Amino acid sequence: QVQLVESGGGLAQAGGSLRLSCEVSGTISRLDGIGWYRQVPRRSRELVARFSILGDPICVDDVRGRFAIFKDNTKNSVDLQMDNLKPEDTAVYFCNRDTGRLYPWGRGTQVTVSS
């Protein structure tokens, strides 16, 4: 069974950076089928970064130019580099498939950005 473990969150100041990591254990068909989501209280989980079918990184408008998604086949992980953080980036961040049947959700990693 596939397990997803997110790490790297924490407290950052506005303008700062964090790098999140999603460690994937188990067999999956495509590491670049994993994307990063975030969730704030009382709102649905939002997919913020993923890879295109050609493997190109894609980010939603709110984070484009500030976030970047990477995959590391040697570590079987998908990272999210977050730069120029804003208070509105505060959320719990999760990784999972970006389409189709989802894997069991991990616990996520909390990112808190202070102004």
N, C-alpha and C positions, 0 to 999 in steps of 0.2 A: 504494500500500500504506500502511496506517495505521502510523504510528510513535508510540510513547509515550515521553516523556522525563520522568523524575521528577527533581525537584531540591528543595533546601531543607532537607535533613537536616543533622545535625551533632550536636554534643555539647551537652547541656543538663543543668542540675541538676534534681533532683526539685522539683516545684512550678513549674517554668519552662514556657515555651511555644516552640513552633516552628510554622512554617507551611510545609507542603509544597505543591508545585505539580506538576501533571501536564499537560505541554504535548502536545496532540494534533495531529499533522500528518496530512494525508490526509482523505478524506471519510468521515465516519461519520453514521449516521442520527440518533442522539440523543446529545448530549453528556451528558445525565443518565442514560445507560445505562452510564456509567463509574463504577466504584467504586474504593475504596482497599483494598489488601490489605497484610498484613504477614507476615513469615516470620522465625522464629528457627531456629537450627541444630537439626536432627533433628526438626523438626515441619513439618507441612503448612502451606502458605500459607493464611492466614485472611482472609476478607473482613471488614473492620471497619466500613466506612462505604459507603453507597450512597444512591441516590435511589429512592423508591417510584415506582410506575407513574404516580402523579399529580405526581411531581416533588418530593415532600417528602423531606427528609434523614432517613436512618435509620442508627443506629449500634448495634453489638452492645452487650450489657450491660456488658462490661468497660470500654468507653470512653464510654458514654452520659453526657452531661452534661459531658464534658471535651473531646471531639472534635466537630468540626462540618465538614460537607462543603459546598462551594460550587462553583458553576459560573460561568464567565465566558465568555459567548458571544463577546464582542469579542476576547478573547485565545485563544479555543478551548482553554480550560484548565479543569481541575477541581482545586480546592485542598482541602487538609485542614488545618484549623486545630486545633492540638493544645495544649490548656491543662492546667495542673495535672498535668504529666507525672509518671509514676512509673517507677521502674527497670524494672518489668515491661513497659513500653512499648518497651524496647530491642529493635530488630528492623530488618530491611531492609524498607522500604515500597515497594510497587509499585502501579501503577494498571492497570486493564484493564476489560473489560466485566464486568458483574456477573452475567451469565447468557449461555447460548448459546455459540456458537463464539468463543473468545478471540482477541484480536489477538496478534501476537508480543509477548512480554514485553520491557519495557525493562530497563535495568540496575538499576533501583531506586535508592533513596537511603537511606543508613544513618542511623538515629536511635539515639543512645546517651544514656541518662539515668543520671546518677550520683546516688547517694544522699547 
